[in-house]
Amino acid sequence: MDCMDMILSVDETLGHIAWFFVIGLVIVGFLLAGFKLGQRVRAKEPPPPDPESQPHLPNGGAVHEVREERDPVEIPDGGLRPHEMQGYGNFGSTTSSHPDEVRAEREAAHQHVKGPYPHPQPGAPPDAGHGAHA
């Protein structure tokens, strides 16, 4: 009887191994089918562009950043709401006809603060940057 139980347990083990083998073959089949499908889709795509059809730099070289000064625009004391802004947030500002004067005026308003504490950013409130113990 022990021999018969051993033969049945070996058959059951081989049966489990066979199922794993069959499932593995199915998975490999799906992967190969996906690979073949990808090859067919790729074959239908246009070829990559030639170097001649790629964009080239203009004859004058690369385009550099343009720095321009804008005329200041007065904002009402109550501020502006988004629907009151014009020109997508730039409030109708125009390029300055006197850029050197506008730049000098803007830079003159910036104060260089000396000291070990953090320095406030331009346009920050007067007590900004001094920390909690100022």
Secondary structure as GFF3:
##gff-version 3
##sequence-region A 1 134
A	DSSP	alpha_helix	2	44	.	.	.	ID=ss1
A	DSSP	three_ten_helix	51	53	.	.	.	ID=ss2
A	DSSP	three_ten_helix	82	84	.	.	.	ID=ss3
A	DSSP	alpha_helix	99	109	.	.	.	ID=ss4
###
